[in-house]
């Protein structure tokens, strides 16, 4: 059995490593030249906030959704933000993220449970996971609207990607309202 000091050292290592997400810029926004794009941590925070606010309206386990939202991109602390533009297969991306995530949480008492939570998200195995996957895309639409308002150039590919991922009627309604705000004067 590991001693308490080892457990604390492991916790410190994991929290420090997760801190990389605070400076890791979201690659899609970088690719299209958005000035000062959000970090992966910024994105994960707002996905978690959406889970907190929308989970009850969806009738789902909010605690699970928030935890899932907080860890869904943790593997990127080691891999970076891989997007479809990187032309890496979904299977390879999933395998690499699983390995990175597992290495990050290795040694934490809750590491296996966190890995299971990440895997649940990755595979969309539960209603909560499917909802968080949709919230991940809905958050992107919120961010696209903010960048369009701030910088004045359309980000249609991000809107299309977000809309294609949404199936829940409430999330589609929110998306439609956001999309309607694109053309509305402020």
C-alpha positions in Angstrom: 0.0 0.0 0.0 1.3 3.4 -1.0 1.9 5.9 1.9 0.2 9.2 2.2 3.2 11.1 1.0 3.3 9.1 -2.3 -0.4 9.8 -2.7 0.1 13.6 -2.2 3.1 13.6 -4.6 1.0 11.9 -7.2 -1.9 14.3 -6.7 0.6 17.3 -7.1 2.0 15.7 -10.3 -1.5 15.3 -11.8 -2.7 18.8 -10.9 0.5 20.3 -12.3 0.3 18.3 -15.5 -3.4 19.3 -15.9 -2.2 22.9 -15.6 -0.8 22.6 -19.1 -4.4 22.8 -20.4 -4.5 26.4 -19.1 -2.0 27.5 -21.8 -2.8 25.0 -24.5 -4.7 26.9 -27.1 -7.6 25.2 -28.9 -6.1 24.2 -32.2 -9.2 24.8 -34.4 -9.3 28.5 -33.5 -5.5 28.7 -33.9 -5.8 27.1 -37.4 -8.3 29.7 -38.6 -6.3 32.6 -37.1 -8.5 33.7 -34.2 -6.5 36.1 -32.2 -5.9 35.1 -28.6 -8.0 31.9 -28.8 -9.3 30.2 -25.7 -7.4 27.4 -23.9 -8.5 23.8 -23.5 -9.1 24.6 -19.8 -11.3 27.5 -20.8 -13.3 25.2 -23.0 -13.6 22.4 -20.4 -14.7 24.9 -17.7 -17.6 26.1 -19.9 -18.6 22.5 -20.9 -18.8 21.7 -17.1 -20.9 24.8 -16.6 -23.2 23.8 -19.3 -23.4 20.3 -17.7 -24.3 22.0 -14.4 -27.0 24.2 -15.9 -28.5 21.8 -18.5 -28.0 18.4 -16.8 -31.1 18.8 -14.6 -33.2 20.0 -17.6 -32.1 16.8 -19.5 -33.0 14.6 -16.5 -29.5 13.3 -16.2 -26.9 12.7 -13.4 -25.4 16.1 -13.1 -22.5 15.1 -10.9 -21.4 12.5 -13.5 -21.7 15.0 -16.3 -19.7 17.7 -14.5 -16.9 15.3 -13.6 -16.9 14.0 -17.2 -16.7 17.5 -18.6 -13.8 18.4 -16.3 -11.7 15.4 -17.4 -12.8 14.9 -21.0 -9.8 16.7 -22.5 -7.2 15.8 -19.8 -5.2 13.6 -22.2 -4.5 16.7 -24.3 -2.2 17.9 -21.5 0.3 15.4 -23.1 -0.9 15.1 -26.7 -2.0 18.6 -27.5 -5.4 19.5 -29.1 -5.8 17.1 -32.0 -8.5 18.1 -34.5 -9.9 16.6 -37.7 -7.5 18.8 -39.6 -4.6 16.8 -38.2 -5.9 13.8 -40.3 -5.4 11.3 -37.5 -7.9 8.5 -37.5 -10.5 8.4 -34.7 -9.1 5.0 -33.6 -5.6 6.3 -33.4 -6.6 9.5 -31.6 -8.7 7.5 -29.1 -5.8 5.0 -28.5 -3.3 7.8 -28.0 -5.6 9.8 -25.7 -6.4 6.7 -23.7 -2.7 6.1 -23.2 -2.0 9.7 -22.2 -5.0 9.9 -19.9 -4.0 6.6 -18.2 -0.4 7.8 -17.7 -1.6 11.1 -16.2 -3.9 9.6 -13.6 -1.6 6.6 -12.9 -1.0 6.2 -9.2 -4.0 8.2 -8.1 -6.4 6.2 -5.9 -9.2 7.5 -8.1 -7.3 7.0 -11.3 -9.1 3.9 -12.4 -12.5 5.5 -11.8 -11.4 8.6 -13.7 -10.2 6.5 -16.6 -13.5 4.7 -16.6 -15.3 8.1 -16.7 -13.1 9.3 -19.6 -13.8 6.0 -21.5 -17.5 6.4 -20.9 -17.3 9.9 -22.4 -15.1 8.7 -25.3 -17.4 5.9 -26.3 -20.7 7.7 -25.6 -21.7 4.7 -23.5 -24.3 6.4 -21.3 -26.9 9.1 -21.7 -24.7 11.4 -19.6 -21.7 10.8 -21.9 -23.8 11.4 -25.0 -25.1 14.6 -23.5 -21.6 15.9 -22.5 -20.3 15.0 -26.0 -23.1 17.3 -27.4 -22.3 20.0 -24.8 -18.7 19.9 -26.0 -20.0 20.9 -29.4 -22.6 23.4 -28.1 -19.8 25.1 -26.2 -17.9 25.5 -29.5 -21.0 27.3 -31.0 -21.0 29.7 -28.0 -17.3 30.3 -28.6 -17.8 30.7 -32.4 -20.4 33.4 -31.7 -18.1 35.2 -29.3 -15.3 35.2 -31.9 -17.6 36.3 -34.7 -18.8 39.2 -32.7 -15.3 40.2 -31.5 -13.5 39.8 -34.9 -16.2 40.0 -37.5 -15.3 37.0 -39.7 -17.7 34.1 -40.1 -16.7 30.7 -38.6 -19.2 28.6 -40.6 -17.2 25.3 -40.3 -17.4 25.4 -36.5 -21.2 26.1 -36.6 -21.7 23.2 -39.1 -19.6 20.9 -36.9 -21.5 21.8 -33.8 -25.0 21.5 -35.4 -24.1 18.1 -36.9 -23.3 16.7 -33.4 -26.6 17.8 -31.7 -29.5 15.5 -31.4 -31.2 16.5 -28.1 -34.1 18.9 -28.8 -33.2 21.3 -26.0 -29.6 21.6 -27.2 -30.8 22.0 -30.8 -33.1 24.8 -29.6 -30.2 26.5 -27.8 -28.0 26.2 -30.9 -30.7 27.6 -33.1 -31.0 30.6 -30.8 -27.3 31.1 -30.9 -27.2 30.8 -34.7 -30.0 33.3 -34.9 -27.9 35.7 -32.8 -25.2 35.6 -35.5 -27.1 37.9 -37.8 -28.9 40.0 -35.1 -27.6 43.4 -34.4 -26.1 43.9 -31.0 
